[in-house]
């Protein structure tokens, strides 16, 4: 018999807040975290906007010497994981550390470090490249470093599935607890790629919004005038535990995780499969895993990137899976406020789903001004909505055709 799995802790570092309370307040008040890029000079770039994390000091969460030896995406992960574990009240001790694991995904890893060390190589030669270059850059280091900092010796892994990385990591952590491989898992994603190389690459792919004169209005999922996504950065981490373990230690249970589905498009490097059939299969799989009917879902936190094909095909996928119920379920994209955190997106969006269940309120899709006839669902336009939220679903769809869906529900003993 599979273990029931519950959520006991939340941690966020994001463009709209560096703790859960600020993050959530920003979402439900429709506050955008998008602005002009400050990380580098964008003079020669057609895209000059992004969703940066503000006022973040990694030394608040780790030794100053270690800060110099870690990429920003790792620093963000350590901070969010530290906050999540503190929020959960979970004490990691010699007695339990072998049963506490870490699964933190990252789509790109330490691209900023790669860029910087390559510059040093060209300008100063190979002897000046940092000996910490490789362990700073590689994508598994968020998971690895979090386990070192927190002393968690259980299952440890990293999903690298582009924009589905965090959701796959949470889903895999869910399975680890279900199957008895761990009692608790620290799971989510981290990303920080607001660097010249990434912005140039995404820009030349024609994937990014160029609404530089109105940064806060640039990300407009499902709106007819959308013109691309906004690169964001940050980390979203949740603490999952077996119900038995959580109850035994008297933990506050925030929600129950009940379903996980994934699929592959086998179609195209960057475009989703026609009519969103891959996303539909992931959603259907997650609902089946959860034992939940489509009409029981209260809220879908959509992948909702503000790109033409994603928004159109994700809408079609929801209709395919939900049938008539598609027009009754609330769908919103919090990326309209946070930007697209790439491999970390599913982590912060999982937190949003749990908070929606906790507070019985659905965050909006901001900048929804001009309805698109091809996107005709209830996208909770512009203002948060008080509602009964019993079941919340989160979709993450990544380059390469990686699709992942997770399902949370209100905890009932």
C-alpha positions, 0 to 999 in steps of 0.5 A: 500500500502506498504512503499518503504524502502531505505538504508541511513546508513552503519556501520561495525566493522570487521576483515578487518576494523573498518569502512566502508571505510577500510572494503570496501577497504580491500574487493575490494583489496582482503585483508584477515583478517584471522590470528593466534588466539591471544585471547587465548592460542591454544596450545591444539587446532587443530585449531589455526586460526580465523578472529579477530577484531583488534585495537578495543577500545569499550571506543571510543563508550561507557562509560568506566564503561559500557564497564566492564558491556557488552560482546564484542558482544554488544560492537561491535554492539554499535560501528557499530550502532553508525557508521551507524546512524552517516553515515545516518545523522539521528538525534534521538530526542524526537519527532521521537524516538518512530518511530525508532527501533532496530533489531540486531541479534546474533547467540550465544550471550555472550559466552565469558562472560558465559565461564568466569563467569562459571570459576569464579563460579567453582574457587571462588564460587557462590557469586563471579559471576557477578550480570551483568552476565545474562544481559551481556550474553543474545543474545538480549542485542545487540539490547537492549543496542543499543536502550538505547545508541541511544535512539531509542524507536521503535520496538525492537527485536532480531533474533537468527537463527544461521548464518542467524540471521543478515539477518533475523533481516534486513528482519524483519526490512524491513517488519516493515517499509513496514507495517508502524510500524516504520519510521526508523530501525537500523538493522543487527547483532553482534557476538564475539565467538573466545573463547576456548569453541566455537573453541573447539566445532566447531573444534570437529564438524569438521567444521573448517579449519585446514590450520594453516600454511597459515591463509590468504589462509585458507578460500577458498569458492567454491575451490576444496581444501576447508576444513572448515570455519574460525570463525570471529567476528564483527558487520554489521549494516544498517539504513533502512528508509521509502522512504518518511521519508528519502526524507523528511529529505533530506537523502542521499539514498544509495540503495533501499531494495526490497525483503526478503525471508526465509525458513526452511529446516526441515532436519538436525541440521548442514547440508543443505537440499539436493541440497540446496532446502531450500536455493532455496526457500528462494531466490525464495521468495525474488525475488518474494517479490522484483518483480525481475526476476532472469536475473535482478540480477547483484550480489549474495553475497553467504553464501559461507562458504568454507565447502563442503556441503554449497558451493556445495548445495548453487551452486545447489540452485542458478542453481535451481532458476536462470536457465540459468541466473545462469551462467551469474550472478556474485557470490562471498563470502566475507567470504574468507576475513572476515571469518564467522561472524556467526550471524553477517555475514548477516550484514557485507554482506548486507553492501558489497551488498550496497557498490557494488551497490554504487561503481559499483564493485563486491568484489572477492572470494579470494583463489580460485585456484582449480576449483571444478567441482561441483561448476561451477558458476562465483565466481569472482575469486581473483580480484574485478570486475568493473561491472554494479550492479543494483540488489544485493542479499545476502544469509544467511544459518544457522544451524537448517535449517534457510535460509534467503535472502535479495535483494537490488537495485539501487535507482531510484526515 
